[in-house]
């Protein structure tokens, strides 16, 4: 699992039919303080997350284990929206 920040949305009217109706969001991985780094990537949203949300993502075969992504061509899926992060007794994120 990775902690990531939703930084945008993407629209794709032509896509694999098994992804029809699924929202695709653009994310960047973050550290535990919420600072983004690395290249942006796209993940299938299963939870109605939005821009600015801090989320947990699953990748690879784990990304195809949710009820909505099972047996679909998915490499990354948003599987949780983070409300609160605490690291070493210090709160690093609070929604």
Secondary structure, DSSP 8 states (H G I E B T S, - for coil): -EEEEEEEEE--SSS-GGGTT-EEEEEEEB-TT--B-S--EEEEESS---TT-EEEEEEGGGGG-STTTTTSS-SEEEEEE-SEEEETTEEEEE-
